[in-house]
Amino acid sequence: MATRKTGDDLTNVIFSVTRDIMAAEGYQAVTFARIARESGTSRTVLYRRWSSPFALMTEAIQAKAHEVQGTLVDADFNTGSLRGT
């Protein structure tokens, strides 16, 4: 019997699927039915947490931004002067 994803694991899968669909096909292709199918969950789970696919997309993007924030903070953008070589 397959183990059902819950909590943070399920949220991470949902966010990943959402971002993948957006990147491959654009925001118009993001629907609760498709995300539920590809995430291995139900539309009810999505409707309980997000009021719309747009709200889900927004949260998925914000989660990714928070994930890479540390990488951006630690990045060295100083590559010399704008006029110099």
MDAnalysis code that builds the backbone (N, CA, C; Angstrom):
import MDAnalysis as mda
import numpy as np

u = mda.Universe.empty(255, n_residues=85, atom_resindex=np.repeat(np.arange(85), 3), trajectory=True)
u.add_TopologyAttr("name", ["N", "CA", "C"] * 85)
u.add_TopologyAttr("resid", np.arange(1, 86))
u.add_TopologyAttr("resname", ["MET", "ALA", "THR", "ARG", "LYS", "THR", "GLY", "ASP", "ASP", "LEU", "THR", "ASN", "VAL", "ILE", "PHE", "SER", "VAL", "THR", "ARG", "ASP", "ILE", "MET", "ALA", "ALA", "GLU", "GLY", "TYR", "GLN", "ALA", "VAL", "THR", "PHE", "ALA", "ARG", "ILE", "ALA", "ARG", "GLU", "SER", "GLY", "THR", "SER", "ARG", "THR", "VAL", "LEU", "TYR", "ARG", "ARG", "TRP", "SER", "SER", "PRO", "PHE", "ALA", "LEU", "MET", "THR", "GLU", "ALA", "ILE", "GLN", "ALA", "LYS", "ALA", "HIS", "GLU", "VAL", "GLN", "GLY", "THR", "LEU", "VAL", "ASP", "ALA", "ASP", "PHE", "ASN", "THR", "GLY", "SER", "LEU", "ARG", "GLY", "THR"])
u.atoms.positions = np.array([
    [0.837, -1.172, 0.000],
    [0.000, 0.000, 0.000],
    [0.887, 1.242, 0.000],
    [0.575, 2.207, -0.852],
    [1.348, 3.434, -0.947],
    [1.079, 4.326, 0.259],
    [2.130, 5.027, 0.680],
    [1.988, 5.948, 1.796],
    [1.453, 7.271, 1.287],
    [0.450, 7.770, 1.941],
    [-0.157, 9.038, 1.561],
    [0.673, 10.194, 2.096],
    [0.914, 11.171, 1.251],
    [1.661, 12.349, 1.676],
    [0.744, 13.251, 2.496],
    [1.322, 13.863, 3.528],
    [0.566, 14.788, 4.363],
    [1.471, 15.941, 4.775],
    [0.879, 16.952, 5.328],
    [1.625, 18.058, 5.917],
    [2.571, 18.739, 4.952],
    [3.779, 18.993, 5.437],
    [4.774, 19.714, 4.645],
    [5.159, 18.962, 3.383],
    [5.223, 17.631, 3.463],
    [5.570, 16.841, 2.270],
    [4.552, 17.074, 1.149],
    [3.287, 17.030, 1.486],
    [2.247, 17.248, 0.493],
    [2.291, 18.682, -0.027],
    [2.460, 19.640, 0.864],
    [2.533, 21.039, 0.449],
    [3.680, 21.261, -0.523],
    [4.836, 20.675, -0.225],
    [5.995, 20.824, -1.109],
    [5.738, 20.222, -2.484],
    [5.075, 19.076, -2.522],
    [4.739, 18.447, -3.801],
    [3.759, 19.326, -4.576],
    [2.755, 19.837, -3.903],
    [1.762, 20.700, -4.544],
    [2.436, 21.949, -5.118],
    [3.300, 22.570, -4.334],
    [4.002, 23.759, -4.809],
    [4.890, 23.432, -6.005],
    [5.596, 22.328, -5.930],
    [6.475, 21.935, -7.032],
    [5.695, 21.684, -8.321],
    [4.606, 20.954, -8.212],
    [3.758, 20.671, -9.378],
    [3.210, 21.978, -9.944],
    [2.763, 22.864, -9.077],
    [2.215, 24.140, -9.514],
    [3.257, 24.936, -10.292],
    [4.459, 25.031, -9.747],
    [5.524, 25.784, -10.428],
    [5.926, 25.123, -11.736],
    [5.944, 23.806, -11.764],
    [6.290, 23.091, -13.003],
    [5.270, 23.366, -14.110],
    [3.998, 23.324, -13.761],
    [2.949, 23.601, -14.754],
    [3.071, 25.035, -15.250],
    [3.270, 25.968, -14.325],
    [3.402, 27.372, -14.713],
    [4.585, 27.572, -15.646],
    [5.707, 26.950, -15.342],
    [6.908, 27.120, -16.160],
    [6.738, 26.497, -17.543],
    [6.080, 25.357, -17.610],
    [5.953, 24.637, -18.880],
    [4.842, 25.183, -19.769],
    [3.718, 25.583, -19.140],
    [2.542, 25.913, -19.949],
    [1.895, 27.257, -19.633],
    [2.379, 27.943, -18.623],
    [1.801, 29.226, -18.263],
    [0.725, 29.093, -17.204],
    [0.374, 30.221, -16.642],
    [-0.578, 30.212, -15.527],
    [-1.977, 29.749, -15.925],
    [-2.321, 29.888, -17.209],
    [-3.650, 29.479, -17.653],
    [-3.871, 27.973, -17.496],
    [-2.798, 27.210, -17.515],
    [-2.894, 25.751, -17.423],
    [-3.027, 25.249, -15.987],
    [-2.880, 26.144, -15.013],
    [-2.930, 25.750, -13.600],
    [-4.384, 25.672, -13.153],
    [-4.834, 24.461, -12.867],
    [-6.179, 24.232, -12.336],
    [-6.073, 23.322, -11.122],
    [-7.044, 23.429, -10.237],
    [-7.048, 22.544, -9.074],
    [-7.138, 21.081, -9.496],
    [-7.929, 20.784, -10.495],
    [-8.079, 19.395, -10.942],
    [-6.740, 18.827, -11.401],
    [-6.000, 19.599, -12.171],
    [-4.716, 19.116, -12.684],
    [-3.681, 18.998, -11.568],
    [-3.614, 19.986, -10.711],
    [-2.654, 19.930, -9.603],
    [-2.950, 18.743, -8.702],
    [-4.225, 18.527, -8.393],
    [-4.604, 17.394, -7.549],
    [-4.181, 16.077, -8.189],
    [-4.453, 15.929, -9.474],
    [-4.104, 14.691, -10.184],
    [-2.592, 14.456, -10.175],
    [-1.829, 15.489, -10.496],
    [-0.378, 15.333, -10.599],
    [0.309, 15.281, -9.232],
    [-0.351, 15.790, -8.206],
    [0.218, 15.760, -6.851],
    [-0.165, 14.508, -6.084],
    [-1.150, 13.777, -6.600],
    [-1.612, 12.586, -5.900],
    [-2.492, 12.912, -4.709],
    [-3.266, 13.972, -4.814],
    [-4.181, 14.347, -3.737],
    [-5.553, 14.628, -4.345],
    [-6.437, 15.219, -3.573],
    [-7.776, 15.507, -4.085],
    [-7.978, 17.015, -4.217],
    [-8.945, 17.391, -5.044],
    [-9.278, 18.807, -5.184],
    [-9.783, 19.374, -3.868],
    [-10.458, 18.552, -3.074],
    [-10.968, 19.005, -1.782],
    [-9.844, 19.521, -0.899],
    [-8.710, 18.821, -0.905],
    [-7.554, 19.250, -0.111],
    [-7.106, 20.637, -0.555],
    [-7.091, 20.867, -1.862],
    [-6.670, 22.163, -2.383],
    [-7.682, 23.254, -2.041],
    [-8.962, 22.958, -2.223],
    [-10.010, 23.941, -1.933],
    [-10.061, 24.322, -0.459],
    [-9.692, 23.412, 0.425],
    [-9.692, 23.714, 1.862],
    [-8.631, 24.755, 2.214],
    [-7.531, 24.724, 1.479],
    [-6.395, 25.579, 1.843],
    [-6.293, 26.856, 1.013],
    [-6.644, 26.793, -0.264],
    [-6.509, 27.942, -1.152],
    [-7.858, 28.297, -1.762],
    [-8.131, 29.580, -1.843],
    [-9.418, 30.036, -2.367],
    [-9.494, 29.960, -3.890],
    [-8.329, 29.905, -4.541],
    [-8.304, 29.867, -6.001],
    [-6.942, 29.352, -6.467],
    [-6.859, 28.918, -7.720],
    [-5.550, 28.536, -8.259],
    [-4.557, 29.706, -8.204],
    [-5.051, 30.929, -8.393],
    [-4.172, 32.093, -8.312],
    [-3.551, 32.212, -6.919],
    [-4.338, 32.007, -5.876],
    [-3.817, 32.064, -4.504],
    [-2.761, 30.981, -4.293],
    [-2.986, 29.808, -4.843],
    [-2.009, 28.722, -4.749],
    [-0.732, 29.084, -5.498],
    [-0.860, 29.617, -6.716],
    [0.327, 30.011, -7.483],
    [1.141, 31.058, -6.732],
    [0.452, 32.025, -6.145],
    [1.133, 33.081, -5.399],
    [1.927, 32.502, -4.235],
    [1.302, 31.608, -3.488],
    [1.985, 31.006, -2.337],
    [3.144, 30.109, -2.780],
    [2.982, 29.395, -3.888],
    [4.054, 28.534, -4.408],
    [5.272, 29.362, -4.817],
    [5.025, 30.506, -5.434],
    [6.122, 31.391, -5.835],
    [6.790, 31.996, -4.605],
    [5.991, 32.415, -3.630],
    [6.546, 32.983, -2.400],
    [7.394, 31.950, -1.656],
    [6.954, 30.704, -1.632],
    [7.706, 29.652, -0.951],
    [9.069, 29.459, -1.610],
    [9.090, 29.482, -2.931],
    [10.358, 29.326, -3.651],
    [11.262, 30.518, -3.392],
    [10.696, 31.720, -3.346],
    [11.484, 32.921, -3.059],
    [12.116, 32.845, -1.672],
    [11.351, 32.373, -0.691],
    [11.900, 32.218, 0.665],
    [12.985, 31.146, 0.695],
    [12.814, 30.120, -0.111],
    [13.786, 29.022, -0.167],
    [15.138, 29.511, -0.691],
    [15.131, 30.362, -1.689],
    [16.389, 30.817, -2.285],
    [16.893, 32.110, -1.667],
    [16.132, 32.684, -0.753],
    [16.514, 33.957, -0.154],
    [17.911, 33.893, 0.455],
    [18.217, 32.845, 1.185],
    [19.536, 32.708, 1.786],
    [20.630, 32.685, 0.742],
    [20.386, 32.037, -0.373],
    [21.358, 31.980, -1.455],
    [21.596, 33.379, -2.012],
    [20.537, 34.150, -2.169],
    [20.677, 35.503, -2.701],
    [21.367, 36.424, -1.713],
    [21.074, 36.270, -0.436],
    [21.696, 37.115, 0.581],
    [23.194, 36.857, 0.627],
    [23.595, 35.609, 0.463],
    [25.006, 35.249, 0.537],
    [25.763, 35.483, -0.766],
    [25.051, 35.748, -1.844],
    [25.700, 35.933, -3.142],
    [26.509, 37.217, -3.168],
    [27.652, 37.167, -3.851],
    [28.515, 38.336, -3.985],
    [28.266, 38.948, -5.357],
    [27.548, 40.069, -5.363],
    [27.232, 40.737, -6.612],
    [28.255, 41.795, -6.975],
    [29.251, 41.991, -6.140],
    [30.276, 42.982, -6.412],
    [31.306, 42.380, -7.367],
    [31.220, 42.769, -8.601],
    [32.154, 42.254, -9.620],
    [33.069, 43.352, -10.130],
    [33.183, 44.432, -9.382],
    [34.021, 45.547, -9.788],
    [33.179, 46.763, -10.092],
    [33.808, 47.782, -10.620],
    [33.070, 48.996, -10.940],
    [32.318, 48.852, -12.251],
    [31.310, 49.671, -12.439],
    [30.571, 49.651, -13.693],
    [31.420, 50.168, -14.851],
    [32.328, 51.070, -14.585],
    [33.179, 51.631, -15.630],
    [34.436, 50.818, -15.855],
    [34.873, 50.136, -14.840],
    [36.133, 49.395, -14.922],
    [36.005, 48.121, -15.751],
    [37.102, 47.450, -15.883],
    [37.119, 46.212, -16.663],
    [36.755, 45.028, -15.835],
])
